[in-house]
Amino acid sequence: MTPQSLDKSIERRAYRVSEFCAAYGVSRSTVYKLQAKGKLRTVLIAGRRLIPVEAAEALLNGGAK
């Protein structure tokens, strides 16, 4: 299996902040404001802020869950 085919078979579990901004059409400052208000759950792993897919979908469905 080549690295390219591996990438296609792996399901996305989280977004980087920049990926989330591009996918959901919001700014970085909006992401951090939503996080501070408790409306968007994020996790910090090895110094990198990630947004779990479930948290992104919960935001679309009316708030954090």
HULIN-V511139 format. One record per residue. N is the residue number from 1. OMEGA is omega in whole degrees, 0 to 359 (NA if undefined). Layout:
BEGIN
[[N/OMEGA] [N/OMEGA]]
END
This chain:
BEGIN
[[1/180] [2/178] [3/180] [4/180] [5/175] [6/180] [7/181] [8/183] [9/181] [10/180] [11/178] [12/179] [13/182] [14/177] [15/164] [16/182] [17/181] [18/178] [19/178] [20/180] [21/180] [22/183] [23/186] [24/175] [25/177] [26/179] [27/177] [28/181] [29/177] [30/178] [31/183] [32/175] [33/178] [34/178] [35/182] [36/179] [37/180] [38/181] [39/179] [40/180] [41/175] [42/176] [43/178] [44/180] [45/179] [46/178] [47/181] [48/179] [49/179] [50/177] [51/179] [52/180] [53/180] [54/179] [55/178] [56/180] [57/178] [58/177] [59/179] [60/182] [61/172] [62/175] [63/182] [64/178] [65/NA]]
END
